[in-house]
Amino acid sequence: MARWLAGKRMEHEAEPAVVEALARLGLLEQGEAPRFTRLTGGVSSDIWRVELARGPVCVKRALAKLRVAADWRAPIERNAYEAAWMRHAAAIVPDAVPKLLGQDGEAGVLVMAYLPPSRYRGWKADLLAGHAEPLVAAAVGERLAKIHAGTAHDPTIAAAFPTDRIFHDIRLEPYLEATARAHPDRAAALHRLVEVTAATKTALVHGDVSPKNILAGPDGPVFLDAECAWYGDPAFDVAFCLNHLLLKCLAVPAATQGFLDGFDALAGTYLGSVAWEPAAALEARAAHLLPGLLLGRVDGKSPVEYLTEDADKERVRAVARRLLDRPVERLGAVRAAWRRQLADGSAFA
């Protein structure tokens, strides 16, 4: 939603199915005609700012086929699990999510509080502008750890998220399995990552902890877009976010040290809070996942839009392929290999 809040806005006629959903949720006054403004930038959902008598709200409707070049489809029932993730996260860290106003299963519509850009800055936009603040990254790690800790080893929550197929369809397949098809000589390592990740059932996972889905709010970071919500491996959330901090070094080279400091701050704060399992075991899984996710953002179904130069893509491939071939157990070792690649083109000493 950070992208959508900052994107172009286009006035539209009211969407009948969404209006009906708003009525069922009790969010419309008698005879009210809501005004819709489409928010651009989302690839997995239709998103609107909707003006109601009670004030503006943000409305999402999940798409069956995502707006990407590849043929990428996902079950639309993920909308209901996003709402459930928000409820659980809000019970642990209330300021970490927008206020959930309702979810309508019939229309696949989720309604939440609208967070104005004047008070909630998109973290991705900040990073791409070169504003890499380690304190923000540390706060992301802290809040993520609290949500994982508050849901770890909870069979009731696990049973409420039977989303293995959804997580596979919108995370494991497009990021790791599709990448394995592009790199057959690393396919075994990538498929092993899929197997380990899918088999690890420890805590409630957001699944898309990306700077584009994080707002820097007045009371700390706010997590958006939990469409990939899954009860599984918390290491995936950590690796997914750290991946973006590494890739931003290629987008804004002048801010490289800030991104690497942010990497250290997020990883260190998060790992320092891990008590539900041995921190070293979680760190090893995250360190193994990171090169697969790095490669996936170049050769998977969802390449990052800001890496357009072939030389930059080759730098990503060089580090990722080597680390897939020779896995490391510490996130700091991934960072060090990346730093050497940026400095002199040699991922390993």
Helices and strands as residue ranges (DSSP letters): H 2-6, E 9-12, H 16-24, E 35-39, E 45-52, E 55-62, H 78-92, G 94-96, E 100-104, E 109-113, E 121-122, H 123-128, H 134-151, H 155-159, H 164-167, I 168-177, H 178-182, G 184-186, H 187-199, E 203-205, G 211-213, E 214-217, E 220-223, E 230-232, H 234-251, G 253-255, H 256-271, H 279-299, H 310-325, H 331-344
